[in-house]
Amino acid sequence: MLPDTRAAAEQAALTKQPGWQRLRERYRQALDREERRIGRALLNGEPVDQRDIDRRRGFWAGVQAVLDTPEQAEQQLDRWLRAQGGDRT
């Protein structure tokens, strides 16, 4: 199946942009802060709502899925090109 090569190429190009890299780094920092906050609460014996943790886990998984889209598009293009006997240069 032929992927939408233009859209995939545009998404893959995002990974080369400094702003995209900064966004990914900010995501990692925010997730680290969130994990530390929950960890501190648990270690201090504070009540932690499991539903809230599950909701936050789903939120962060969604953010990660969005941030992974350009890399997945690039991988899809590479797989398709290899299947066609070509190579991306």
HELIX and SHEET records of a PDB file:
HELIX    1   1 THR A    5  LEU A   14  1                                  10    
HELIX    2   2 PRO A   18  LEU A   43  1                                  26    
HELIX    3   3 GLN A   50  ALA A   83  1                                  34    
END                                                                             
